[in-house]
Amino acid sequence: MAKISVLIVDDSAVVREVVKQVLEADPGIQVIGAAMDPIFAMEKMKIQWPDVIVLDIEMPRMDGLTFLNKIMAERPTPVVICSTLTEKGAQATMQALASGATSIITKPKMGVKRFLQEDASNNLVEAVKAAARSNVRRLVTAKINPIAGVIPKLNADVMLAPPGSDRLGQTSEQVVAIGTSTGGTQALEAVLTALPRICAGIVIVQHMPEMFTAAFAQRLDSLCQIEVLEAKNNDRVIPGRALIAPGGKHMMLKRSGAQYHVEVVDGPLVNRHRPSVDVLFRSVAKFAGRNSLGIIMTGMGDDGARGLKEMREAGAHTIGENEESCVVYGMPKEAMKLGAVCEEMSLGEIAEKISSIHAMLSGR
């Protein structure tokens, strides 16, 4: 098999050299060039176009976001963002993911050489391999028409019915659990922005580094009719709200009476991830069972496959994103092979399914 050709674009000579060393330690990857900014990168790309670009955000002459938008408009190419872990960097990186980048590798302001060599080396190699396998055109075309017209968003708390009401009994017992990885930020945006203001409560694990999940949730909240939050310990799972597991923490569903809430905890890596989709799905199988809908979407690896099977065995309806709409048909494929998926659907069909659950259960 041909090696994956990579171009590194970063204004730090140290980062360029270390990233090159880390990537070329894998026999399946070849670094064909490195550039200090996008202007130099474009000159190199005239000679040889890479399979994957590893891109910094903040650079002189042209920033990484502008360069990414230019690439996606002219010749869509898999891009891995290598970004500094800062609040400003997180916001810019969310824009980059929305524009078509496949994944994020974070780098600290200090000790970047050691970090890339020791802490991030495996993640960087895996991110490049996942990017090379991705259907990058799906990243820039994954849009779904809204299920309902846009209505001014209400805070989800005001939609709670008073204790003892029939609506509380119906809606508080329904949970949608979603797990996703590479390409998932765009897939989640496509699905969640299509949902009506009132739908079943949603819990989500998206593989993403610490700090970036807050910016991701804020972005989705600004685009969606539903409320989207980075989850905090003991947050309620209620109609019209989606909770996203914070980077670096596991999230589990818990139940108290007729009400659901989430528990956000530290813990070891599960399937090389924290948060892990399997951890969420297994908790949903235990505490929601047949009153839940499990959905596994685009991503590399097998995280979530076993947990989704436990959900199905507990009576939940389970869905895998189909290959045609996946950026990376990895996690759904593994779930299918394990017998965890009841049916496969496109992103548009997934949004319709989530919307129909609340309508069906509330008698509308």
Secondary structure by P-SEA (a helix, b strand, c coil): cccbbbbbbcccaaaaaaaaaaaacccccccccccccaaaaaaaaaaccccccccccccccccaaaaaaaaaacbbbbbbbbccccaaaaaaaaaaaaacccbbbbbcccaaaaaaacccaaaaaaaaaaaaacaaaaaacccccccccccccccccccccccccccccccccbbbbbbbccaaaaaaaaaaaaccccccbbbbbcccccaaaaaaaaaaaacccbbbbcccccccccccbbbbbcccbbbbbbbcccbbbbbbbbbcccccccccaaaaaaaaaacccccbbbbbcccccccaaaaaaaaaaabbbbbcccccccccccaaaaaaaaccccccccaaaaaaaaaaaaaaaacc
